[in-house]
Amino acid sequence: MDRIKAIRLLEKYKSISRILGLPEDEELLDELVNMVDKYDSSVEKERSAKKNRWGENDFQHMISEEQTDLTRYELNDSITSNRENMVSFWSTLTEEDKSKFTIFELNVILYLISAQYNKYQKKDKQKIIRFIDQVVREKRLEDSYKAIKV
């Protein structure tokens, strides 16, 4: 249900309360209308803040440069500071921390983990996160095998 329909429904019940002479219910429904109106606008602000203006073309341009300059892109500071040890950094993150990254940032992380995955993924965030988790596990396993001396 969208915001406008919810507000109309609450207004309808508010008018019924007014007809029945229930001022407490009318005040309560008025508060609910204000809450729904404010909630929806704050959700829209959060959605627009989460969107990143960088996309597939920017990613292709970034990886085509000889020396990848990550400072041009509005990336999370943790990505640029852990550029050299991305595998261990990713391993320390919680699921909630992983989901805070934008799709562009997840693609940059995947690129930093292994340059062979330099194709922009148009999948949803959870699929990309699972894919990065799998790549990190494989890399850590590969590194542990290399560390074994016979």
Secondary structure, 3 states (H helix, E strand, C coil): CCHHHHHHHHHHHHHHHHHHCCHHHHHHHHHHHHHHHHHHHHHHHHHHHHCCCCCHHHHHHHHHCCCCCHHHCCCCHHHHHCCCCHHHHHHHCCHHHHHCCCHHHHHHHHHHHCCCCCCCCCCCHHHHHHHHHHHHHHHHHHHHHHHCCC
